[in-house]
Amino acid sequence: MSDWLRTVYDRADALDADGYARFFEEDGTFTLANNPPMRGRAEITAGLTQFFGTIAGMRHEFLRTYQLDGTEIMEAAVTYTRKDGTQVTLPGMTICVRNHDRMRESRAYIDIGPLFR
């Protein structure tokens, strides 16, 4: 995993929706779980602000990472802290397509259903 992408995920783990969205190209896309893609920084910020409002914390532990031609693939154990303080760890996979220091697209494949049970 590149240092750059670790910095990106530090913003996500800080629940900083705006800070995370700034790493995208102006018209970049982010897809979380089975939700429709969020398009553009403003929509990514709004969507993540809403999602982050449902949790108390989040932490990504990257288990495996792969890089090829501007694309990084990360397998992670994502630990969410619920508003009641309990935690749930879920397996996830993210594909991130970069254009130098900005993401063109990021797709996070994770079943977040157990988070809300």
Secondary structure, DSSP 8 states (H G I E B T S, - for coil): --HHHHHHHHHHHTT-HHHHHTTEEEEEEEEETTS--EEHHHHHHHHHHHHHTT-SEEEEEEEEEEEETTEEEEEEEEEEE-TTS-EEEEEEEEEEEEETTEEEEEEEEE--GGGG-
